[in-house]
Amino acid sequence: MLHYEGTLYRPPSEAESLILQATIGCSYNECTFCAMYRDKRFRVRKLDELRAEIASVAARARDDVRKVFLADGDALVAKAAFLGELLDALRAAFPNLQRVSCYASPQALQVRSEAEMSELRARGLTLYYLGIESGHDEVLTRLAKGVDAAEMIRVAAKAHAAGVKLSTMILLGAGGRALSLAHARESARVVNAIQPRFVSTLVMTPVEGTPLWEQAERGEVDELTPLELAAELREFVAALELEGSVFRSNHASNYLAVAGSLPKDKRAIVAALDALLARPERARFRPSWSRGL
């Protein structure tokens, strides 16, 4: 039987995946906006426990599991030997397994060598979710991401060279009004340099228990309106020069759900956002009460 400790989080695209909690919490856990793992102390679970959980699922759904997501926030930082054995156990248990994925912090990508990532990819770990959040160095400092834009590009390139697919996230509104345009364009510059397979946007939302919440309580956070966020999204998409990526803004934090394949749908997405900005009274934004993280 699966054992989960605390609240589980996963990307929207992992809704039908088996969630295996390989690690507890996040080894970095310093991003000012993130509340997901504040109540957890990071640790790697015992391999024997995980093997037992895998066996219990395989006993009743051996042929049904096609995707596995390794939770919590930073599974990639675990030792490569541990991850390799875990991946081998998953492949042995589920004959129809097509993909294993996990979150990958910039710090985890710093400690993983290209050779290790390549080996883990060969054993099934083929997709990383990387929170870029911004390509603007001042914004990255505000968010306490722990790396600048150049380092974000470098570690992502290492994963790309290892043959791993990347799904990257950008945090709309993270620059406030003063840096909105620069945040959008610099974020696009970094995404263009990385050329991820998937690109998604979230909206920066102060959550109780985070430094960002405390800043908001002091009146130090300049939150954008839905219309301003749409304008920022428009600038971001317009500046993207991607060779073959899927774009989504389907995370629950977004006011607008936008989707398409880039570069094919870029012009249509920008045109739709331009039309919305020209006639904002017709815009159908997701109500604030229905948004979430």
Buried (B, 14 or more C-beta within 10 A) or exposed (E): EEEEEBEEBBBEBBEEBBBBBBBBBBBBBBBBBBBBBEEBEBEBBEBEEBBEBBEBBBEEEEEEBEBBBBBBBBBBBBEBEBBBBBBEBBBEBBEEBEBBBBBBBBBBBBBBEBEBBBBBBEBBBBBBBBBBBBBBBBBBEBBBBBBBBEBBBBBBBBBBEBEBBBBBBBBBBBBBEEBBBBBBBBBBBBBBBBBBBBBBBBBBBBBEEBBBBBBBEEEEBBBBEBBBBBBBBBBBBBBBEBEEBBBBBBBBBBBBEBEBEBEEBBEEBBEBBBEBBEEEEEBEBBEEEEBEB
